[in-house]
Amino acid sequence: MDIFQVLSDPHRRRLISLLKQDGSMSLKALSEGTDISRQAVTKHLNKLIQVKLVYAEFQGRVKVHTLNDQALLPVYQWLSPFARQWQHRLDNLDEFLNQENPNE
């Protein structure tokens, strides 16, 4: 499984967002407020660990999960040409609109 397949699942994207916001979190904390079981959250976390987006370590008796945002670099590199293209198009649109309505 590659990183794009892993990111295609909304539950995994939610877990990534939670870890980005809150830093390291336990399975219990990651499972709160979700409509899936802890077992399902564990399976999603294992997929994230498999592609090195998340790493887990024990802190005492609690297994804590942490986001490895460096693993998103290949995704960023793949998407950045598209972002530049869209930014260029939006800049052109802004320029056009300013020519049509110079007072704004």
HELIX and SHEET records of a PDB file:
HELIX    1   1 ILE A    3  LEU A    7  1                                   5    
HELIX    2   2 PRO A   10  ASP A   22  1                                  13    
HELIX    3   3 LEU A   27  SER A   31  1                                   5    
HELIX    4   4 ARG A   38  GLN A   50  1                                  13    
HELIX    5   5 ASP A   69  LEU A   72  5                                   4    
HELIX    6   6 LEU A   73  GLU A  100  1                                  28    
SHEET    1   A 3 MET A  25  SER A  26  0                                        
SHEET    2   A 3 VAL A  62  LEU A  67 -1                                        
SHEET    3   A 3 VAL A  54  GLN A  59 -1                                        
END                                                                             
